[in-house]
Structures are given as structure tokens and as C-alpha cells.
Amino acid sequence: MSNKLTIIVPCYNEEEVLPETVQALGLILTNLIKQGQIDNDSKILFVNDGSQDRTWDLIKKYEDEYPYVTGLKFARNYGHQNALLAGMTTAVKDSDLLITIDADLQDDVNAIYEMVAKYHEGYEVIYGVRSSRETDTFFKRNTALAYYGLMKKLGVELVSNSADFRLLSQRATQGLLEFKERNLFLRAMVPMVGYKSTKVYYARKERFAGESKYPLRKMLKFAVDGITSFSTAPIKMVMNLGFMITIIGIILFIYAIIQKISGHTVDGWASLMISIWVLGGVQLISIGVIGEYVGKAFMEVKRRPRFRIEEDDYSKKENK
């Protein structure tokens, strides 16, 4: 029975951390081969997501130095989720198990040993889950917990405190790739694949070098994408809000008539202006929420390619 492993590593401007990443993952791969857990032709696949620094040059350099290092180069920056998907699409053809992990070494590479062991026990989806969030700031820790709680209430199945560090069998990966949407949120898509799953816990570390590729702005966008890609609850909330405002308006209308009949009307514009501004704001927010869904449908209908590969060294090596 073959057990070829491919470790997929998305890279965007990672020249500072890449030398250490190659060494750390290379050691894991070598040890697993020696233990007979994986095949000799197992690989580390770096996906260069339109980096502006020397990331691709370093990948090419390590390809010459280490037989297990290979790479994909995007024609431009397509984003982290698309980089993961491109790696899986390329490697699934001849890989029995695939692991995705970020290049920054915050995820504990030693957890890979346990992931592979769980795979041999019969699990096809193994999630890397943080044992704590002590390395996060107070703001990030609490907003993350609030977000997972919100997603659960919205009916979206997520594995709490897990990111994109996971192992998938070939069959599970093929199942994931059957999802054709352009608005990717892999953390919610993977649980929808099914198959026997488990978790591996690890302590998350500080970033080894370089800067985070997910500042607050991107994190917020990622969070909104996750909600709007897997739940229609916000649209229902907008509808309920509309009904509530309509009822309040009817009550105020009746109240105004009563006041008029009783002769207690008071001239003024404050209440009128407040009503206009509040209702105007609610309407704009409502249009924005609905527009988010319309925009996603618009992107899906166009069926544009998720990514375009400029150079595929993985396939070149496999075809030799």
C-alpha cells in the first residue's frame, strides 16, 4: 500500500522564514520516511502566491538542493485559500495523504507525526487544533471566540480553534475539490466533505520571522466571507429588522393621531430628523448586506478561473 505524503505550503513574501521552514519540514519528512510511515517520494510543495520578494528564487534554489522540495508559481497573487486549493489540485493526482500548513511556522510541525499516525489508524480528515490562544492578543483572542460562537449559532459547522493546518486523505481531498464555488472558506468546506475525522492538539507559536499576512482588515474580510458564503441568516435578520421598524412606524403613526386629536402636538424637527437618519442608516446597511450576497452570486456566475499557474515544477518532477 502506497503512502505518498505531500505537504502543501502557501507562500506570499516569505523569504525571511522560508530557509527555516524548509529545514523544519524537511526534518519531519525525512524522519517519517525513515520510520516507514510515508513513501520515499513524498514531497513538500511550496505554492508561490505572487510574492514580490525572493520567495520563488529560494524555492527554485531548494529544489536543486533537496529532492523532496518542489513548487508552483502563480501568475499573480490569488490569495491564501486559492494557493491551498492549487496545491491540493496539483498533488492529489498521485498523493495518498496531503497536509496543508502555513509557512510562518506558527503551527507546530511536530504535530505532523501524530497526524500521520492518526491517518494510519483509519482517519481521513485530521484537524490541527490549537490547545490554547495564549499567544494571541486580548482583542484577537476574544474576537476569535466570539466569531466561532456566532458561526455556530448561524448553523455553520466549524472546528473551533483550527485554521488551515490539517491532513486530508486522497479521497477526502477529491471530495473537497468537488466544491466549485469561487468564494472559498476552506475551514467550513472541509467539515462538509464528511469521512472519519479526528483532532490533533498543539501549542501555537509566535511567527518565526517576517510579518503577518493577515492584518485586521483581511481578517475582517475573511470573517465576512465565511458568514456570507455559508449562511443566509444575515438576510433573514435584515427582513426581520424591516418588519420590526414597520411595526414601530405604525405604532408611532397611531400615537401621532391620538396626540393630534387630544391637542397635545408639539412643533419640532428633532424627532423627524432622528427618524430620517436612523431609517436611512438601516436601509443602507440592509442594502449592503443584500449586496454582499448579490456580489458573491455575481462572482460565481462569471465562472472565472480561481488561479492561473505560471510554472509547475511538481508535475515536471513527477513526469520525469
N, C-alpha and C positions, 0 to 999 in steps of 0.2 A: 504493500500500500504506500503510495507516494505521499509525502508531507512537505511539499514545497511552500515555504513562507515568503511573502513579500511584505515588507514594512514600507508603508507609504507616508512620505513626509512632505507636506506642502511648505514651500519656501517663498517668502517675499522679503527681500532685502535682509538676508540672514548671514552675510559674510562674516560677521563678528562671532557668531555662535556655531557656524557650520563645522569648523575643524573639530570642536569638542563633540558635536552631535555625531559626526562620522565615527569618531573613536568610541563613544559610548555605545552606540547601536551596533557597531562592528564587533565589539567585545561580546555583546549579548548574542548576536547571530553566530559567532564562532563557537561560543560555549554550547549553544543549543545543537549545533551540528556535531560537536564532539560527543555530546550526550546521546546522540541518535534521535533527538526529538524532532528534528526537521531535516530536510534533504540538503545535500551539498550545494545544489544550485539555487538555494534561497537567496533573496536579493533585498537590498534597500533601494527603494525607488524615490528619488527626490523630484518633486514637481515644482519647477521654477515658474512662479505666478507673476511674470512680467517684472522681475526685480530690476531696479535701476543701479544696483551696485555690482560687485564682482561675484555674486552668488552663482551664476551659471558657469563662470570661468572656474570656480572652485569645484563645482560638480564635475566638470569635464576633467579637471586635474585628478580628482579622487577616482574617477572611472578608470584612469590609466594605472593608478596605484593599487586599487583593490578590485578584485574580480566580482565582488558582490555588490558594488556600487553602480547604479545606473540612474538615468534621468530623463525627464520630459521637460520640454521648454514650450511655454505658451507664447503665442504671437503677441500677446499683450496681457495686461492684468485683468483677470476674470473673477477674482475673488477666492477666498479660502475654501468655501464649500464646493465650488466648481473644481478647484485643484484636487480636493479629496476625491471627487467623483471621477475626474480624468484618470487619476492613478488607479482607482478600482476598475474602471472600464478597460484600461490597458492591461492590468495584471491578472484580472480574473480568468482570462482565457487559459492560463497554464499554472495558476496558483491554487493550492488546496486550502490555504488559510491566509487571510490578509489582516494586517494590523495597521491602523491609522494613528499617527501621533504627530504633534506639532514639533517644530524644530527647536523651540526655545528651551527644551529640557526641564520645563516646569513639571511635566508629568514624569513620574518615576519610571525610568526604563527597566528597572529590575522587576517591575510588576509583570513584564512580558513573560518571564519564566512561569509564573503562576497561570497567566492567560493560556499559554501553550499547553500546560498540564491540564487545565480545565477542558481545552479542546479535545485532548486525547481521552478525557472521561466521557465525551459524547456531547458536549455543549457546542452549539453552533454560533451563538452570539454571546460574547463576554464583554461586559461593560467595565471600563476603568472608572471607579468611583472614588472621589476624594473622601478620606476619613474625617477630615475637618476643614474649616475655612479660616484657620488662624493666620495664614499668610495674607489674607485679604484685608483691605481697609474696612473700617466700620461701615462706611457707606456702601461699598461693593458687597460686603457680606450680607447686609440686611436687605438690600435691594434684590440680590440674587434669591434669597429665601422667599421674599415677597413674590417674586416673579414665578418661582416654581409653584407656590401656593395658588397664585392666580391661574396659571395654566391648568392646574388640576381641577379647579372649580369650573373652568371653561370646557372641561372634558378632553383636554389634550394629554395624551399619555407620554410622560417624560420620566426618565430615570434621574431622580434628584442628585445634584452634585456630580453629574457626569458631563463630560464635554465631548470631544471627538477622539478620545483615546479609547479604542475598542478593538476587539478581534471579531472577525466575521469568517465563517466558513465560505467555501466557494459557492455552495448552494444559497446561503443567506445573502451573499453579495449579488448573485444573479437576481435574486428576488428583489433586492433594493434597487437595482438598475432598471427594473421594470417600471418604476415610478418615473414618469416622463415630464413632470412639472418643471418649469424654469425657475420658479421661486423656491429655492432649496432651503430646507431646515432639517438637516440630517438627524438631529437629536430627536426629533419627533417622528421622522420617517422610519428609522431603524426599528423601533418597537412595533411598528405596523407590519413588519415583514413576518414576524412570528418565529417559529422554531425554538428549540430548547435553549434557554438563556440563563446566565448567572452573572454575578458581580465579583470583581476583584478590587479590594480596597487598598489605597496607598496615600501617603502624605505628599501633598503638592509642595513643590519647592519654589524659591524665588527664581526669576528669569536669570539664566546664566550670563547672558550678555545681550547687548542691543536694546531696542525699545519695543514696547508692546505694540502689536499691530491691531489691537482692539481698544482704541481710546473710547471715552464716554459716548461720543457721537455715534460711532459704529456699533457700540453695544446697544444703544437705544434703538437704532435701526434694525439690528438683529432681533431684538426683543419684539418689536412691532411686526416684523416679518413672520416670526414664529406664531404670534397670535392670529394674524390675518390669514396666514396660509392654512391653518388647521381648525379654525373656529369661526362660525358666523355669529357668535354671541354679541360682539360689538354692534352689529346691525340691528339685532333684536333689542339691544339696550337703547339705541337711538329711537327705534319705533316706540318703545315704552316711554321714553322721555317725552316724545311728541304727544302721546296720549295724556301724560301727566300734565304737561303745560297747557294742553287744550282744556282739560278739566279745571285747572286753576283759572284759566281765562274766563270760562263760563261762570264760575263762582264769583269772580271779580265783576263780571258784567251784571249779574243779578244784584250783587251788593251795590253797584253804582246806581242801578234803577231805584232800589229801596232808598238810598240816600237822597236821590233826586226828588222822590215823592215826599219824603219827610222834610225836605228843605234844608238838609244839613250839608249840602255840597260846598266844598272849599276850593276856590280857584288856586291853581298851582301847576307847575310843569315838572316838578321833581319826579313824581311817580310815573308820569308819562315817559320822561327821558330814561329813567331806570329800566322801565319795561322794554323800551325800544332797544337799548343796549344789551340787556340780558337776552332777549329773544333773538336779536341779531347775532350775538355770540354763539348761542345754542345752535342756530341754523348753520352758521359757518362750520362749527365743529361737526355737526351731523353730516353736512355735505363732504367734509374732509374724510370722515370715516367711510362713508359710502364710496367716495372717490378712490380710497386706498384699495378697496376690493375691485372696483372697475378697472383701476390701473393694473392690478395683478392679472385680471382676466384679459386685458389688452395685451400684456406681455406674453401670456400663454398662447393666445390665438395666433400671434405672429410666428410662433414656432422657430425662432431664430436659434442658431447653434449655441449651446451652453458655453463652448470654448473652442478654440482653434489651436491645434498643436503645430508648432513650428519645427520642432526636432524631437524625434522619438528614439532615444538610444536604447530603451528597454527592448523594443521589438527588433532592433538591429542585432542586439546581442543574442536574442533567442533564435533568430533565423540563421545565425552563423553555423 
